[in-house]
Amino acid sequence: MTDPLVPPVSGPTVRPRRLRTTPALRRMVGETSLEARQLVLPLFVREGLDEPRPISSMPGVVQHTRSTLLKAVAEAVDLGLGGVMLFGIPEEKDAEGSGAIDPAGILNLAITDVVAEVGDALTVMSDLCLDEFTDHGHCGVLTPDGKVDNDRTLAAYAEMARAQAHAGVDMVGPSGMMDGQVAVVRAALDAAEHTDVSILAYSAKYASAFFGPFREAVDSALQGDRRTYQQDPGNGREGVREALLDVEEGADLVMVKPALAYLDVLRRVRDAVDVPVAAYNISGEYAMVEAAAANGWIDREAAILETLTSIRRAGADVVLTYWASEAARLLAR
């Protein structure tokens, strides 16, 4: 019996839930897609290994041998990934990071190996930075009083760019946050007639606490911090400014790194530039999800896809992630 004192409930006219009714409807009106072609897999190759070496703080990620690296990139092709980003770890490091420039250095050899394996089926990218190669762990060469020398480092980056291009790389990723690095790398490549090699500029790279596991991955000997060249975590406008400068200097893509703690910067950079924008879902972000999932606190596979979708939603055209291969398999289900 209806109570005459209680007004009847009239349903809403506007019902957003209508578009969530079925999987097909949700898929049809979805705003953000996540596809294998948008994902780039970072890979570590270490000189002198006979078998892959697990990275304890990044479960499931290893330092590869030259042979197992080729298996990983062949799988990346089969999964339809957009590319791989190569990092090299030499047996010997020095103050100048000379292994980065040596044509027989591990990273340059790995580039040639991978390009021979995958041809044009995968974009082969390489990290262009000295931190994996220096015995002090900084991204550049040092002055006598221990400061990073911006302009001497630029000269090293130019040589490194030429070496990587000669090895056959498709795209270099200058990541050291030196002022003017993109212009110097572009000029070096062009002067050496490598005009087709593109540049993914690590434009807005922050001095983040989330880089910790990466230091293990590359056996970093860093003492101190990188706050004199990486950006302050509180600065958003500065990230946009850096991206605009890199585009002006010739960057083909720009990057925001890390991704999750800087989604606002990613959105602002995407709105400010007219080139593709990448974001790096870094080691600490990966490790947090893996640790929570190992404890049974979250649904691991759902969290992986939600994390990567959030980065795409914030504006990334390309996402570098250690989950790239697994995410591609999940998306193919």
Salt bridges, closest charged atoms under 4 A:
GLU35 OE1 - ARG37 NE 2.87
GLU75 OE2 - ARG329 NH1 2.93
GLU96 OE1 - ARG152 NH2 3.33
ASP113 OD2 - ARG66 NE 2.73
ASP131 OD2 - ARG226 NH2 3.64
ASP190 OD1 - ARG186 NH2 2.95
ASP219 OD2 - ARG46 NH1 2.03
ASP252 OD2 - ARG186 NH1 3.80
ASP271 OD1 - ARG267 NH2 3.10
GLU290 OE2 - ARG300 NH2 2.93
GLU301 OE1 - ARG333 NH1 3.02
ASP317 OD2 - ARG270 NH1 2.53
GLU326 OE2 - ARG300 NH1 2.53
